[in-house]
Amino acid sequence: MTASQVSPEPSPQCNPSTVCILGAGSMGLLWASQLAHSHSVTLINKMPQPNRQLAFSVQQEDQLTQARITSLTVAEVSAPISHLLVCTKSYDAARAVTEIHPKLDPTANILLLQNGLGSQAEVSQQLLEAGLGEAHVYALSTTEAANKSSATRVIYAGKGCSWLGPYNDPARQNNRAKSLAQSLALSGLTVLDEEQIQHRLWRKLIINCGINPFTVLFNCRNGDILDKPLFIDHIDALAMELELISRHAGNHIQWQQIKADIIDVASKTKANISSTLQDVRAGRPTEMNYLNGYISRYAETHGLSAPVNRMLCNWLDESHFQSKPDQPDR
């Protein structure tokens, strides 16, 4: 195994060019380690770190990179943040942004890297209520894959592509997506600007809705769901529901294509562990409220039907997970 090192100089300041990363999970650390090749990077962490640095490693196949990134608590950040990349879980995004908002520049670029849908609207609403309605909110949709094998080691499970597009009105009116994407891509990450970011978010939501819950139900890697009778028996109905809901939201994707895409992604990422299964194994809350739960709520709000999505949510509801009599064998 070969090794390399990323060690930027620590600084308590978030200068105007610094990319501040909120959230030190697997994706936050992955992006921090990659962006540090070309940018000044600061992690905003819950816990104070020795010498204001966080040391960790990133493993990609046989390449091991040692990273040492400036890490500050919210209280330690003393300069306005101009560029904020939010890498928290979906259910934590709005709360985390609320805590950091006093340190934000009024027209900061805020990039949201969350699974599913719903958290982006929650963050935008929090910013409005905090008097930061002029902040430029962008959404990121990514196929990068990472997980933690320990507290200080990130496994770069799959190199992918990320799409960046404007989410709120200030970002759409003064669209910096192209220049932001080009800047982020200097790190070696593949980042493209995307005008139709909602479409990208919906496409990824659909894929996650078709893979993640089944990986939890069977405690298996992505590819292993494909020969499970429960998946085979429900994938057509699930894809039809996803077509119905996404079409109502303005995204026209045929259910046959949805089914084919789910199977294709599960096959191509067959060795990967879904983020939802990672959460369950780590004893964390899942993001199901922003995946199949979002679909179920959308259907209910608009008088539509999504029984398969609701069934999957019920099966994965932590409060019933151990005792539900009709839960399939794992």
C-alpha positions, 0 to 999 in steps of 0.5 A: 500500500502506497501512502501520501500526505495532505497537511495544510497549515492550521489557522483559526480564521475562515478567510474569504477563499476558505472552504468551511466544511460542516460535518465530519462524517465520511463524506465531510472528511472525504471532501476535506481531504480532496479539496485540501489539494487546491483550497484552504479548508477548515472543518467545523467540528463539534469537539475541539481538536488538539492544536486545532487539527484533525488527523485521519486517513483516506484509503482508496484501493491500495492508496492510503492518504494521511490528512491533517485538516484545520478543525474548529468549533463554531465558537473558534471561528472568528471570521465571516464564512464565505463558502460553506459546504454542509456535509451533515446528515439530512436530519441534522442539516437545518439544526447545524446551519442554525448554529453556524449562521451567526458566523456566515457572510450575508451573501455566503455560498452555501452548498448542501450535500445531503441525501434525499429531499426535504432538508434543502428546503428546511435549510433555506427556511432557517436562513430566511428566519435568521435574516440570511435570505440573501445567502446563495444556497446551492444543492449538490448531488453526488455519486461519490461513495465513502464510509468509515472503517474507524473514527480516523479512517475513511474508505473511498469506496467509489469515485463518482461525479457531483453536480452543483446547481442553484437551489434558492432565488438568490442563487438562481438570480446570481448563479455562481454554479459554474465558477464554483464547480470549476473551483471545486474541480481543481481538487481532482474531484469531478464537479459539474454545474447543473441548471436543473439540479432538482431533476438530479436530486430527484433521480438520486432520490429515486435510486436511493428509494429503490436500494437503501431500504432493501439493504437494511431489511436484508443487512446486505451490500447493494448488489445482494438485494437483486436476488431477494424475493422481496425486492423482485416482488415489489420493484415494479410497484415501487418503480410505478409509485416513484414514476407517479410521484416524480411526474407530479413534481415535474420530473418525467421518468418512465417506471421501466427506466426507473426500475432499470436504473435501480438495478443498474446502480445496485449492480455497479455498486454491488460491493458498496454498503448503502448510507442507510445500512451504515447508519443502522449498523452504527446505531445512528438514526437513518435518513429514511424521512428524506428518502421513502418517507419524503415520497410517502409524505409528498403522496399524502399531501397531494392526494396520491398513493404510495403504499410500497414506499409507506410499507418500506418506511414502516418496516424500517421504523426504528421504533418497530424494527425489532417487533414488527411481525410481518418484517421479512427475515434479514 
